[in-house]
Amino acid sequence: MKSSICVIGAGIQGVCISLHLIKKGFKVTLIDRDEPGNSASYGNAGHFSPYASVPINRPDILLDVPAMLLSSTGPLALKWNYVPKMIPWFIKFIKNCSKKKMMHTAKYMHQILDLALPAYDELFQDIDLSGLVENRGIIYFWTDKDLKSRELEINIRKELGAEQVLLKPHEIHDLEPHIRQIYHGGVLYPSARHARNPGKILNRLFDLFLKQGGKFKKENVETINFSSDDKPLIKTNLNSYNFDKAVVSCGAFSKQLTDLVNEKIPLDTERGYHVHFKGNDHLLSRPVIFLNRGFGITPMEQGLRAVGTVEFGGLKNPPTKKRIINLVNNAKYLFPDLSEHYDEWLGFRPTLPDFLPVMGPSKNHKNLFYSFGHHHLGWTLGAISGKIISGMVSGDNTNLNLDPYSSTRFS
Ligand SMILES: Cc1cc2nc3c(=O)[nH]c(=O)nc-3n(C[C@H](O)[C@H](O)[C@H](O)COP(=O)(O)OP(=O)(O)OC[C@H]3O[C@@H](n4cnc5c(N)ncnc54)[C@H](O)[C@@H]3O)c2cc1C
């Protein structure tokens, strides 16, 4: 008989892992404290970004941080009450900003990003996606002020073989004529796709999981213990369960569980926000990112979704109204005639200081697996992570080098 597996967390990671495990014939129970579709996997910018292998841990970022923090329109903010708690993470991040570490992250992000879209194509065969995914690429643009930093990114992506088309201002205007012409240059990533409603896609994949015999429990996992033969015993707010194996895929909340099994993984969160401008989605044909201000706008079913900013402030602090105002003002800077915004949303990117995810077995328990920490790219990497983790759970051979994603790198 096939083993019973518990997947904890029904974001894009957990749902894709569950679907791949079902395909392999496992009995899968997915547990989430919430209905699927309220997490980071609902509110993101919807980019499928297979080209985006250049990480944020770059040598030049450290020089840019003070200016970013001081700028009222800039992409970065801190909740000061959280800074002391984040100091160990910041120190590890700084150590990962050397050129060598940056290239290591870029190489191993590229390894999985390159497989991300084919992995989705496999899962998407079985759901109705009409009108929900567009293949029109993504445009990044910038002003002269930001040019130097863009060159580094463009050069590394070229080295790794990412398809990119440099754009002159008039070419950006031809592609997206409604944006105010504040830019001096840009780049189109033609291989990128975008979701017109990430929450709806997540729910369609979740419904497929149920249709294929998967079980769902809406419960909060409180502890993970282990039997004498090292099998996981999961205790929730309502029940206790025995499984053969378990996977933790709780996004930014995963650390609460990994701490309980005595593994000190330095996961933290980069908080991000979105707002919607109803009925304005005709103003854009594809997502755009204005790099100087670190935010983007995606045309979605809900209207234009303005999304972005990085705020270090942990999981418990309330949303910061100033970040929302910043996002609204930035969107109106590009589109001065936008209507009133609605749906002010805060979400939690799960981020490790080396900007690689953790995917693999736990250091201490062979029947416990992890898949979290996909930071700005967790939506893109849902299906491929599902494939990788289901392969690890069933002990398949792979020609990928999966060691760089192991949690043991932090031991
Ligand atoms: C503003 C913003 C924009 C983004 N844009 C993009 C983008 O354009 N492209 C891209 O690729 N990525 C993007 N991302 C990143 C991406 O959204 C995340 O990396 C990804 O959604 C993480 O998925 P996940 O399944 O790991 O976690 P989540 O989606 O956070 O899901 C975790 C789930 O675990 C559940 N959970 C937590 N603890 C417990 C517990 N103890 N018991 C039971 N359940 C629990 C939660 O309820 C939740 O449902 C963006 C993120 C943000 C915040």
The ligand as a Gaussian input file, in Angstrom:
#p B3LYP/6-31G(d) Opt

LIG

0 1
 C        3.475000      41.454000      -2.691000
 C        3.977000      40.151000      -3.238000
 C        4.153000      40.006000      -4.616000
 C        4.631000      38.809000      -5.135000
 N        4.733000      38.637000      -6.489000
 C        5.173000      37.457000      -6.997000
 C        5.213000      37.247000      -8.399000
 O        4.780000      38.064000      -9.177000
 N        5.726000      36.076000      -8.861000
 C        6.189000      35.093000      -8.022000
 O        6.686000      34.084000      -8.504000
 N        6.092000      35.252000      -6.675000
 C        5.605000      36.399000      -6.143000
 N        5.520000      36.576000      -4.797000
 C        5.985000      35.513000      -3.917000
 C        4.970000      34.395000      -3.779000
 O        3.665000      34.914000      -3.666000
 C        5.298000      33.555000      -2.555000
 O        6.663000      33.184000      -2.567000
 C        4.462000      32.286000      -2.572000
 O        3.099000      32.611000      -2.690000
 C        4.699000      31.478000      -1.316000
 O        3.869000      30.358000      -1.427000
 P        3.803000      29.308000      -0.248000
 O        2.857000      28.249000      -0.661000
 O        5.188000      28.927000       0.146000
 O        3.219000      30.155000       1.005000
 P        1.800000      30.840000       1.246000
 O        1.134000      31.203000      -0.002000
 O        2.054000      31.925000       2.246000
 O        0.950000      29.687000       1.922000
 C        1.274000      29.176000       3.198000
 C        0.026000      28.507000       3.767000
 O        0.379000      27.868000       5.001000
 C       -0.700000      28.020000       5.917000
 N       -0.175000      27.825000       7.270000
 C        0.817000      28.521000       7.871000
 N        1.045000      28.020000       9.103000
 C        0.181000      26.993000       9.283000
 C       -0.072000      26.061000      10.355000
 N        0.647000      26.098000      11.492000
 N       -1.055000      25.131000      10.206000
 C       -1.784000      25.083000       9.056000
 N       -1.584000      25.927000       8.007000
 C       -0.609000      26.858000       8.119000
 C       -1.191000      29.439000       5.640000
 O       -2.542000      29.575000       6.095000
 C       -1.084000      29.518000       4.104000
 O       -2.277000      29.126000       3.457000
 C        4.983000      37.753000      -4.254000
 C        4.761000      37.893000      -2.881000
 C        4.235000      39.074000      -2.373000
 C        3.975000      39.193000      -0.899000

